[in-house]
Amino acid sequence: MDIKPVFEKKAGQPIIIAGPCSAETEGQVLQTARELAAQGNIAAFRSGIWKPRTRPGSFEGVGTEGLAWLKRVKAETGLKVTTEVAKAAHVYDCLKAGIDVLWLGARTTVNPFSVQEVADALNGADVPVLIKNPINPDIGLWVGAIERIYKAGITQIGLIHRGFSYHGETIYRNVPRWQLAIEMKRRFPDIQILVDNSHICGRRDLLADVAQEGMDLNFDGIMTEVHPRPDEAWSDAAQQITPATFKSLVDNLKVRQSTSENPVFIGQLTELRRQISEIDDELVGMIGRRMRLAEQIGEYKKDNNIAILQPDRWQHLIDEFTQKGSVQGLSEQFMQSFLRAIHQESIDHQEAVMNSKVV
């Protein structure tokens, strides 16, 4: 794929997209846009016109009326404007209104039928498209959305990492699962990826930290929801901030370099990576030996007609593993994820032993 950038990126500066979650009134949209434009670093002004909500009865957007407000933003401030599209009619209305950039939301990306409908409507158009990750952590759906939009003739494509749904206790609205976005960067090294810190956090107090983490991981910029009166917002009030607060957030962002030509840095990094590689080799060898032991256990269980899964033993492992990891400064989440992966591999090996046929 010959994917081209959606935005011009200046050295040392992140790509900044900002604006309210929803276009509520013309006055609210224009006030936000004017205050953001005065900051001088906004790549595009965002605002939702159609809002797919989880439950009926919530504010679902003003609809096509809001496109005229975005056109006025563009005319008065010179900012590019972007909004979400979820079906063909949205695309046609946006193209007619001259919207500069379109984006696919998480609820659209998760549905190939919806993505294809949007792609068909885009066929022959010349407009950049940003694609949010699907709600669930499925790389295939994210990649598939890129492929469908690209096949429609759109070459300016970018990604928005907005986190993933998670059932359980977490400080985030949508857990980041940074490794999935990192994997997309590996597969598509030329594609621009922005961090939607608003939807990852779901709360104001975490926005700056998540935005900085995106910069630390060498993502290209941020997409943040900004509202002149956040507490009065008609949707997602808890995660929106004022233009002044947003300016402070951006001013305090530290943009990291991709690399360095400093020979001392390169030498030190090379040596540390060599040591890590040695440890990785040891880890792989130890895990391999662990699986051999698991296979022996599978043989004993098979001979004695014992079930593979032993819940008491599994709970003991979780508790013990988590405690040992804490001593080493390793998070509970990491230790449990790591143990689950090892445990599943052990089960697979025992399963193969238990069901093998003697020839």
C-alpha positions in Angstrom: 0.0 0.0 0.0 1.2 3.5 -0.8 -0.4 5.3 2.1 0.2 9.1 2.2 0.0 11.3 5.3 -3.2 13.0 6.2 -1.5 16.0 7.9 1.8 17.8 7.4 3.9 17.1 10.4 6.5 19.7 11.5 9.7 18.5 13.2 9.3 18.5 17.0 5.6 19.3 16.9 2.7 16.9 17.4 -0.3 16.8 15.1 -3.2 18.4 17.1 -6.9 17.7 16.5 -9.3 19.3 19.0 -12.9 20.4 19.4 -16.0 19.4 21.2 -17.3 15.9 21.4 -20.6 17.1 19.8 -21.7 20.1 17.8 -24.5 21.4 20.1 -25.2 24.9 18.9 -23.6 27.2 16.4 -22.4 29.5 19.1 -20.7 26.7 21.1 -19.0 25.4 17.9 -17.7 28.8 16.9 -16.6 29.8 20.3 -14.5 26.7 20.7 -13.0 27.0 17.2 -12.1 30.7 17.7 -10.3 29.9 21.0 -8.5 27.0 19.5 -7.5 28.8 16.4 -5.9 31.5 18.5 -3.5 28.9 19.9 -2.0 28.5 16.4 -1.1 24.8 16.4 -4.3 23.1 15.5 -4.2 20.8 12.5 -7.9 20.3 12.4 -11.1 21.2 14.3 -13.2 18.2 15.3 -16.8 18.0 16.2 -19.4 15.2 16.0 -22.4 15.9 13.9 -23.9 12.4 14.1 -23.4 10.7 17.4 -23.9 6.9 17.6 -24.9 6.3 21.2 -24.9 3.1 23.2 -28.5 3.6 24.4 -31.4 5.5 22.9 -32.5 8.7 24.5 -29.0 10.1 24.7 -28.1 13.2 22.5 -27.4 11.7 19.1 -26.1 14.9 17.3 -27.7 17.8 15.5 -27.3 16.1 12.1 -26.7 17.8 8.8 -27.5 21.2 10.3 -24.1 21.1 12.0 -22.2 20.8 8.7 -23.1 24.5 8.0 -21.5 25.4 11.4 -18.3 23.6 10.4 -18.2 25.4 7.1 -18.4 28.7 9.0 -15.6 27.5 11.3 -13.5 26.9 8.2 -14.4 30.2 6.6 -13.8 32.3 9.8 -10.8 30.7 11.3 -9.0 28.9 8.4 -9.0 25.7 10.4 -9.5 22.4 8.6 -12.6 20.6 9.9 -13.3 16.9 10.5 -16.3 14.9 11.6 -17.3 11.3 12.0 -19.2 9.4 9.3 -21.0 6.0 9.8 -22.9 5.5 6.6 -23.1 6.5 3.0 -25.5 9.4 3.5 -23.1 10.9 6.0 -20.3 10.7 3.4 -22.3 12.4 0.7 -23.4 15.2 3.0 -19.8 15.8 4.1 -18.4 15.8 0.6 -21.1 18.3 -0.5 -20.2 20.5 2.5 -16.5 20.4 1.8 -15.4 18.8 5.1 -11.7 18.4 5.0 -11.2 15.1 6.8 -13.6 12.3 7.7 -13.2 9.7 10.4 -14.7 6.3 11.1 -15.6 5.7 14.7 -15.0 2.6 16.7 -18.6 1.4 16.3 -18.2 1.6 12.5 -14.7 0.0 12.3 -16.0 -3.0 14.2 -18.6 -3.7 11.5 -17.2 -4.6 8.0 -20.6 -4.0 6.4 -20.6 -0.4 7.7 -17.0 0.1 6.6 -17.8 -1.2 3.2 -20.8 1.1 2.9 -18.6 4.1 3.7 -15.9 2.9 1.3 -18.4 2.5 -1.5 -19.6 6.1 -0.9 -16.0 7.3 -0.9 -15.2 5.7 -4.3 -13.9 8.4 -6.6 -13.6 11.0 -3.8 -10.5 12.8 -2.8 -10.7 13.2 0.9 -8.4 12.0 3.8 -9.9 9.4 6.2 -8.9 8.7 9.8 -9.9 5.3 11.2 -10.4 4.7 14.9 -9.6 1.2 16.3 -12.6 -1.1 16.7 -14.3 -1.3 20.1 -12.9 -4.7 20.8 -9.1 -5.5 20.5 -9.2 -7.1 17.1 -6.3 -6.1 14.8 -7.9 -7.8 11.8 -10.9 -5.5 11.9 -8.6 -2.4 12.1 -6.5 -3.7 9.2 -9.6 -4.7 7.2 -11.0 -1.1 7.5 -7.7 0.3 6.1 -7.9 -2.1 3.2 -11.5 -1.3 2.4 -10.9 2.4 2.4 -7.7 2.1 0.4 -9.4 -0.1 -2.2 -12.0 2.8 -2.7 -9.1 4.9 -4.0 -8.4 6.8 -0.8 -4.6 7.0 -0.2 -4.5 9.6 2.6 -5.3 7.4 5.6 -4.5 7.8 9.2 -5.4 5.9 12.4 -6.8 7.0 15.8 -6.0 5.0 18.8 -8.9 5.4 21.2 -8.5 2.4 23.4 -10.6 -0.8 23.7 -13.6 -1.9 25.8 -12.7 -3.9 28.9 -15.0 -5.8 31.3 -13.6 -5.3 34.7 -12.1 -2.6 37.0 -9.9 -0.1 35.3 -9.0 3.6 35.6 -9.7 4.1 31.9 -12.9 4.4 30.0 -11.2 2.3 27.3 -8.0 0.5 28.2 -5.1 1.6 25.9 -3.6 -1.8 25.1 -0.7 0.2 23.5 0.8 -3.0 22.0 -2.0 -3.2 19.5 -1.4 0.3 18.2 2.3 -0.4 18.2 1.6 -3.5 16.1 -0.3 -1.3 13.6 2.6 1.1 13.4 4.9 -2.0 12.7 2.6 -3.2 9.9 2.0 0.3 8.4 5.2 2.2 9.2 4.2 5.2 7.0 0.8 5.7 8.5 0.1 8.5 10.9 -1.4 7.5 14.3 -3.0 9.9 16.7 -3.9 9.2 20.3 -7.5 9.9 21.3 -6.7 10.6 24.9 -10.3 11.7 25.6 -11.9 8.3 24.8 -9.0 6.3 26.4 -9.4 8.3 29.7 -13.0 9.2 30.0 -12.0 11.6 32.7 -10.0 14.9 32.7 -7.4 14.1 35.3 -5.7 11.4 33.1 -5.7 13.3 29.8 -2.2 14.8 30.1 -0.5 11.6 31.2 -2.1 9.6 28.3 -1.2 12.2 25.8 2.4 12.2 27.0 2.5 8.4 26.9 1.5 8.7 23.2 4.4 11.0 22.6 6.8 8.8 24.5 5.8 5.9 22.2 6.4 8.1 19.1 2.9 8.4 17.9 2.2 11.4 15.7 -0.2 13.5 17.7 -3.4 13.7 19.8 -7.1 14.1 19.3 -8.7 15.7 22.3 -12.2 16.9 23.1 -12.4 20.5 24.0 -15.5 22.5 25.1 -15.9 26.0 26.4 -18.1 24.8 29.3 -17.2 21.1 29.7 -19.6 20.4 32.6 -22.5 21.6 30.5 -21.6 19.4 27.5 -24.5 17.4 26.0 -22.2 14.3 25.6 -19.1 12.9 27.3 -18.9 15.9 29.7 -16.4 14.2 32.1 -13.7 13.8 29.5 -13.8 17.3 27.9 -11.6 20.3 28.9 -11.6 24.0 28.3 -9.5 25.5 25.5 -7.3 27.1 28.2 -6.7 23.8 29.9 -6.0 22.2 26.5 -3.4 24.8 25.7 -1.6 24.0 28.9 -1.7 20.3 28.1 -0.2 20.9 24.7 2.4 23.4 25.9 3.6 20.8 28.4 3.9 17.9 26.0 7.4 16.6 25.4 7.8 15.4 21.9 10.5 12.7 21.6 13.0 12.2 18.8 12.8 9.0 16.7 16.5 8.4 16.9 19.8 10.0 17.7 23.2 10.3 15.9 25.0 10.6 19.2 27.7 7.8 19.1 27.7 7.5 22.9 24.0 7.1 23.0 24.1 4.5 20.2 26.9 2.6 21.9 25.1 2.5 25.3 21.8 1.5 23.7 23.4 -1.3 21.6 25.1 -2.8 24.7 21.8 -2.7 26.7 19.9 -4.3 23.9 22.6 -7.0 23.6 22.0 -7.8 27.3 18.3 -7.9 26.8 18.7 -10.3 23.9 20.7 -12.6 26.1 18.0 -12.6 28.7 15.3 -13.1 26.0 17.2 -16.2 24.9 17.3 -17.5 28.4 13.6 -16.8 28.9 12.6 -18.7 25.7 14.8 -21.6 26.8 13.2 -21.7 30.3 9.7 -21.5 28.9 10.5 -24.3 26.6 11.8 -26.4 29.5 8.6 -25.5 31.4 6.5 -26.9 28.6 8.4 -30.1 28.6 7.6 -30.5 32.3 3.9 -29.7 31.5 3.9 -32.5 29.0 5.2 -34.9 31.6 2.4 -33.8 33.9 0.0 -34.4 31.0 1.3 -37.9 30.8 0.6 -38.6 34.5 -2.8 -37.0 34.3 -3.6 -39.1 31.2 -2.5 -42.3 32.9 -4.6 -41.5 36.0 -7.6 -40.1 34.1 -7.2 -36.7 35.8 -8.6 -33.4 34.3 -6.1 -30.9 32.9 -7.4 -27.8 34.7 -6.9 -27.8 38.4 -8.7 -24.6 39.7 -7.1 -24.6 43.2 -3.6 -25.0 41.7 -4.4 -22.2 39.1 -5.5 -19.8 41.8 -2.4 -20.6 43.8 -0.2 -19.8 40.8 -2.0 -16.5 40.2 -1.5 -15.4 43.8 2.1 -16.5 44.0 3.1 -15.1 40.6 1.5 -11.7 41.4 3.3 -11.5 44.7 6.7 -12.4 43.3 6.2 -9.9 40.4 5.4 -7.1 42.9 8.8 -7.7 44.6 10.5 -7.1 41.2 8.4 -3.9 40.5 6.2 -5.7 37.9 2.5 -4.7 37.7 -0.2 -7.1 38.7 -1.8 -6.7 35.3 1.4 -7.7 33.5 2.1 -10.6 35.7 -1.4 -12.0 35.3 -1.4 -11.5 31.6 2.0 -13.2 31.3 0.9 -16.1 33.5 -2.3 -16.6 31.6 -0.3 -16.8 28.3 2.0 -19.4 29.8 -0.8 -21.3 31.4 -2.7 -21.5 28.2 0.3 -22.8 26.4 0.8 -25.4 29.1 -2.9 -26.5 28.7 -2.4 -26.8 24.9 0.7 -29.0 25.4 -1.1 -31.2 28.0 -4.2 -31.4 25.8 -2.0 -32.7 22.9 -0.5 -35.3 25.3 -3.9 -36.3 26.8 -5.5 -36.9 23.4 -2.5 -38.5 21.6 -3.0 -42.0 20.3 -0.5 -44.7 20.8 0.6 -46.1 17.5 
